[in-house]
Amino acid sequence: MSDSDDLKRSEYILSGAGLGSWDWWMETDEVKFDRRWCEMLGLKFEETPHLLSTWQSRVHPDDLAKTFEDIKSHLDGKTSVYENIHRMRHTDGHWVWILDRGRISEYDPKGKPLRFTGIHLEISDHMEQKMLWEESQRMAHIGGWELNALTGKTVWTPETYRIHGVPENTPTDRIMGVEFYPPHERVRISECIEDCLNGKPFHDVFEFYDTSLNHKWVEVLGKPICDAEGKVYKILGTFQDITEKVEIKNNLEKAELAGGIGSFTLNVQTKHAIWSKGHNHLFGFPQDVTPTFEQFLSKLHPEDRDLPVALIEQACAQNAKEFEIKYRVNLDHGEVRYVEGVGSITYDTSGTPELIRGFVQDITETTLLNAKLEKERLLSLHSAKLASLGEMAAGMAHEINNPLAIIAGNLSFLKEFKDNESMFSAKVETISKSIMRIEKIVRGLGMFSKTSAHSELKLESLEGIASEALLLTEPKAKQSSTRVTLEIERDLSIVCDAADIRQVIVHLLANAIDAVKGKADRWVKVRAYSEDSQVVLQVIDSGSGILPELKDKIFHPFFTTKDVGEGTGLGLSVAKGILNYHRAELKINDTFGNTCIEARFTKPDHKRPENRLPL
């Protein structure tokens, strides 16, 4: 084979391997670059100066000194082959990573190097992946390690060195690695290594001190690697600094215990649960035990023990992703705690509930306080009702006295007309209507004045509530010759406590009737309609509006424009408090030429919110 054939063959090999070549004549600093070498840097072969300066001017400034250091080591005979990785500037401005390898290819008769020949290989993709991997390790505080089972020598990645606080590339071995653990942990880590050398992988968390005696927690994983005969010849593993995670966990546990909070994870299928220390404390379990799901249920108030299981069943049926639950806990010494739980549900690929993770919080203090406030609120409402009844008493008495007088008058005629069937029937009918009138008034008073242990919110007809309120204020309207009308949209409903909203309308009507007293044209209109996502209730009267200086005061307790003895000043403030409880708004509407007080309710929505379990 001729020299030209050898040359062509070499070119084919270099080209196929993606290699560029260089040939440096050291006395003249002439360098012969091949076409592939130029292409790596975006250079045109025909226009490229074949000089050492062409290469040198493109090497990254931070890499140049180390490159010449490695060249000198080879020239001095310290290395058999020159090898260096450095960055070079491409003609479009970006940097490419180059693996540069070479050796002295010719000497003069005195043994002085004359010619240096080598190759360039672009390894940018490899280096970027390597740097990404190292940066990922650094960000996640995860390093890698390898133990040779025969020699006991170990290899560490840069992040493993950093976690230990040891300079990178420091020679390491198995004994050195164990010395970073405190005495009580050295036995455990040594046992884990021995088990792994016998074919058993391990994964555990250990206490650890670096070279600066910084206390750390590390998570170590080891996996045995076997040869063709099945014998373990090395261990590969990971080494992660989880100090921050452990400290957060410890601080969370302290905060849980102090704040009456606990966390849990429950396997829906097996009912196996993991409870935090805070959870155990909340339910009266020792912190060092792991209660079963059945033991957890046994701590619940008997009336509440079915709630968690019902929640799981609802999750299966509704594919819920989140949940809320409240229940009571019976402690051994007789104390009852109120607990609120929130969390999330995950499903397997078939859609079956798999894990429930969440938090529980002691809400005993809040619950008892709310119960006390609710009791006081109901008493306040009842007092306001009685005050309103007192204001309406005279009118009510007149309304009842009128039908009583009719009854008394007609009774005297019954004997006289006992033989006149038609007249007798007419008098009985008149008496019957009067009795029904009295019954209707008394029933309305009873409904208005009664109080209950708690408010019951349900879907109610707004027209029905307004009609009952109108009945109660009718005597007051008649006394002042005020015309009261209803204009309520058909089939309009709100979610409310009917007695509370009836009280609101009574207060608004009574105020409106008083406000138009003495006017030539006296009327009050109760209007209700649907608007977008709201139900609007308006009480409009023939007055000319609220004076600007009074707008900020009329909803304050005990504020009134009435004469002394004619009102308590509580009506509008009580109405506002009731509507706040119903998450409704009470305000003045200035868009009318007359006086208008307006309440806005959120429209009732019968759909269960998606992915919620409001137990």
Residue pairs with C-beta under 8 A, 6 or more apart in sequence:
1 9
11 34
14 20
14 21
14 34
14 36
14 119
15 36
17 121
18 36
18 121
18 122
19 36
19 119
19 120
19 121
20 33
20 34
20 36
20 37
20 38
20 39
20 40
20 119
20 120
20 121
21 33
21 34
21 36
21 37
21 117
21 118
21 119
21 120
22 31
22 32
22 33
22 34
22 37
22 55
22 102
22 117
22 118
22 119
22 120
23 31
23 32
23 105
23 115
23 116
23 117
24 30
24 31
24 52
24 102
24 115
24 116
24 117
24 118
25 31
25 114
25 115
26 113
26 114
26 115
26 116
27 114
29 51
29 52
29 53
30 50
30 51
30 52
31 50
31 51
31 52
31 54
31 55
32 50
33 45
33 48
33 50
33 54
33 55
34 45
35 45
37 120
38 44
38 45
38 48
39 45
40 88
40 96
40 98
40 120
40 122
41 58
41 88
41 89
41 90
41 91
41 96
42 90
42 91
42 92
43 91
48 54
55 88
56 64
58 88
58 89
59 67
59 86
59 87
59 88
60 86
60 87
60 88
60 89
60 95
62 87
63 86
63 87
64 86
66 84
66 86
67 84
67 86
67 100
70 79
70 82
70 83
70 84
71 82
71 84
71 116
73 79
73 82
74 80
74 81
74 82
74 102
74 103
74 104
75 104
75 113
80 103
81 101
81 102
81 103
82 100
82 101
82 102
82 103
82 116
82 118
83 99
83 100
83 101
84 100
85 97
85 98
85 99
85 100
85 123
85 127
86 97
86 98
86 100
87 95
87 96
87 97
87 98
88 95
88 96
88 98
89 95
90 96
96 122
96 124
97 122
97 123
97 124
97 126
97 127
97 128
98 120
98 121
98 122
98 123
99 120
99 121
99 122
99 123
100 118
100 119
100 120
101 118
101 119
101 121
102 116
102 117
102 118
102 119
103 116
103 117
103 118
104 113
104 115
104 116
105 115
105 116
105 117
106 113
106 114
106 115
107 113
107 114
108 114
134 157
134 158
134 159
136 142
137 143
137 144
137 157
137 158
137 159
138 158
138 159
138 162
140 240
141 159
141 163
141 240
141 241
141 242
142 159
142 238
142 239
142 240
143 156
143 157
143 158
143 159
143 160
143 161
143 162
143 163
143 238
143 239
143 240
144 156
144 157
144 159
144 160
144 236
144 237
144 238
144 239
145 154
145 155
145 156
145 157
145 160
145 177
145 236
145 237
145 238
145 239
146 154
146 155
146 234
146 235
146 236
146 237
147 153
147 154
147 174
147 193
147 222
147 234
147 235
147 237
148 154
148 233
148 234
149 197
149 232
149 233
149 234
149 235
150 233
151 173
152 173
152 174
152 175
153 171
153 172
153 173
153 174
154 172
154 173
154 174
154 176
154 177
155 172
156 164
156 166
156 172
156 239
158 168
159 239
160 239
161 167
161 168
161 169
161 170
162 168
163 210
163 216
163 218
163 239
163 241
164 180
164 210
164 211
165 210
165 211
165 212
165 214
166 172
166 211
174 193
178 186
178 189
178 190
179 186
180 208
180 209
180 210
180 211
181 189
181 206
181 207
181 208
181 209
182 207
182 208
182 209
184 207
185 206
185 207
185 208
188 204
188 206
189 206
189 220
192 202
192 204
192 220
192 222
193 222
193 235
195 202
196 202
196 222
196 223
196 224
196 232
196 235
197 224
197 232
197 235
198 224
198 232
199 224
199 226
199 232
200 224
201 221
201 222
201 223
201 224
202 220
202 221
202 222
203 219
203 220
203 221
203 222
204 219
204 220
205 217
205 218
205 219
205 220
205 242
205 246
206 217
206 218
206 220
207 215
207 216
207 217
208 215
208 216
208 217
208 218
209 215
209 216
210 216
215 243
216 241
216 243
217 241
217 242
217 243
217 245
217 246
218 239
218 240
218 241
218 242
218 243
219 238
219 239
219 240
219 242
220 237
220 238
220 239
220 240
221 237
221 238
222 235
222 236
222 237
223 235
223 236
223 237
224 232
224 235
225 232
225 233
225 234
225 235
225 236
226 232
226 233
227 233
252 263
252 276
253 276
253 277
253 278
255 261
255 278
256 262
256 263
256 276
256 277
256 278
256 279
256 281
257 277
257 278
257 281
259 278
259 361
260 278
260 282
260 361
260 362
261 278
261 282
261 359
261 360
261 361
261 362
262 275
262 276
262 277
262 278
262 279
262 280
262 281
262 282
262 283
262 359
262 360
262 361
263 275
263 276
263 278
263 279
263 357
263 358
263 359
263 360
264 273
264 274
264 275
264 276
264 279
264 343
264 356
264 357
264 358
264 359
264 360
265 273
265 274
265 355
265 356
265 357
266 272
266 273
266 274
266 293
266 355
266 356
266 357
267 273
267 354
267 355
268 312
268 315
268 345
268 352
268 353
268 354
268 355
268 356
269 352
269 354
271 292
271 293
271 294
272 293
273 290
273 291
273 292
273 293
273 296
274 290
275 283
275 285
275 290
275 291
275 296
277 287
279 360
280 286
280 287
280 289
280 291
281 287
282 329
282 337
282 339
282 360
282 362
283 291
283 296
283 299
283 329
284 299
284 329
284 331
284 332
285 291
285 295
285 299
296 308
297 305
297 308
297 309
298 305
299 329
299 330
299 331
300 307
300 308
300 327
300 328
300 329
300 330
301 327
301 328
301 329
301 330
301 336
303 328
304 327
304 328
307 325
307 327
307 615
308 325
308 327
310 615
311 323
311 325
311 613
311 615
312 353
312 356
314 320
314 613
314 615
315 323
315 345
315 353
315 356
315 613
316 352
316 353
318 608
318 611
318 613
319 347
319 351
319 611
320 345
320 611
320 612
320 613
321 344
321 345
321 611
322 342
322 343
322 344
322 345
322 611
322 612
322 613
323 341
323 342
323 343
323 344
323 345
323 356
323 358
323 612
323 613
323 615
324 340
324 341
324 342
324 612
324 613
324 614
324 615
325 340
325 341
325 342
325 613
325 615
326 338
326 339
326 340
326 341
326 363
326 615
327 338
327 339
327 341
328 336
328 337
328 338
328 339
329 336
329 337
329 338
329 339
330 336
331 337
336 364
337 362
337 364
338 362
338 363
338 364
338 366
338 367
338 368
339 360
339 361
339 362
339 363
340 360
340 361
340 363
341 358
341 359
341 360
341 361
342 358
342 359
343 356
343 357
343 358
343 359
344 356
344 357
344 358
345 353
345 355
345 356
346 353
346 354
346 355
346 356
346 357
347 353
347 354
348 354
374 454
374 455
377 577
377 581
378 451
378 452
378 453
378 454
378 455
379 451
380 574
380 577
381 451
381 500
381 503
381 574
381 578
382 449
382 451
384 503
384 507
384 568
384 570
384 571
384 574
385 448
385 449
385 451
385 503
386 449
387 568
387 570
388 448
388 503
388 506
388 507
388 510
388 571
389 396
389 445
389 448
389 449
391 510
391 566
391 567
391 568
392 472
392 473
392 475
392 476
392 510
394 479
395 475
395 476
395 478
395 479
396 441
396 445
396 475
398 475
398 478
398 479
399 437
399 441
399 474
399 475
399 478
400 438
400 441
400 442
403 433
403 434
403 435
403 437
403 438
404 434
404 438
406 430
406 431
406 434
407 431
407 434
407 435
410 427
410 430
410 431
410 434
411 431
413 423
413 427
414 424
414 427
414 428
417 423
417 424
417 427
418 424
440 471
441 471
441 475
444 468
444 471
444 472
445 472
447 468
447 499
447 502
448 472
448 499
448 502
448 503
448 506
450 499
452 499
455 497
455 500
455 581
456 497
457 495
457 496
457 497
457 582
458 495
458 496
459 493
459 494
459 495
459 604
460 493
460 494
460 495
460 496
460 498
460 501
461 491
461 492
461 493
462 488
462 492
462 493
462 494
462 501
462 528
462 535
462 537
463 486
463 488
463 490
463 492
463 528
464 498
465 496
465 498
465 501
465 502
465 505
466 486
466 488
466 505
466 526
466 528
466 537
467 486
468 502
469 502
469 505
469 506
469 509
469 526
470 484
470 486
470 509
470 526
472 502
472 506
473 484
473 506
473 509
473 510
473 513
474 484
476 482
476 509
476 510
476 513
477 483
477 484
477 509
477 513
477 524
480 513
480 516
480 517
480 522
481 522
482 513
482 516
482 517
482 522
482 523
482 524
483 522
483 523
483 524
484 509
484 513
484 523
484 524
484 525
484 526
485 523
485 524
485 525
485 526
486 525
486 526
487 525
487 526
487 527
487 528
488 526
488 527
488 528
488 529
489 528
489 529
489 530
492 528
492 529
492 530
492 535
493 535
493 604
494 501
494 535
494 601
494 603
494 604
495 601
495 604
496 582
496 601
497 582
500 578
500 581
500 582
501 578
501 582
503 574
503 575
503 578
504 575
504 578
504 579
504 599
505 526
505 537
505 539
507 571
507 572
507 574
507 575
508 539
508 571
508 572
508 575
508 597
509 524
509 526
509 539
510 571
511 571
511 572
511 597
512 524
512 539
512 540
512 541
512 543
512 595
512 597
513 524
513 541
514 562
514 566
514 567
515 541
515 543
515 595
516 522
516 523
516 524
516 541
516 542
516 543
519 542
519 543
521 542
522 542
523 541
523 542
524 539
524 540
524 541
524 542
525 538
525 539
525 540
525 541
526 537
526 538
526 539
527 537
527 538
527 539
527 540
528 535
528 536
528 537
528 538
529 535
529 536
530 536
530 603
533 602
533 603
534 600
534 601
534 602
534 603
535 600
535 601
535 602
535 603
536 598
536 599
536 600
536 601
537 598
537 599
537 600
537 601
538 589
538 596
538 597
538 598
538 599
539 596
539 597
539 598
540 592
540 594
540 595
540 596
541 594
541 595
542 594
543 594
543 595
544 593
544 594
544 595
545 590
545 592
545 593
545 594
545 595
546 554
546 588
546 595
550 561
551 588
553 559
554 572
554 588
555 572
555 573
555 576
555 586
556 573
557 569
557 570
557 573
558 568
558 569
558 570
558 573
559 569
559 573
560 566
560 567
560 568
560 569
562 569
572 586
572 597
575 586
576 586
579 585
579 586
579 599
582 601
583 602
584 599
584 600
584 601
584 602
585 599
585 600
586 597
586 598
586 599
587 597
587 598
587 600
588 596
588 597
588 598
589 596
589 597
589 598
590 596
608 614
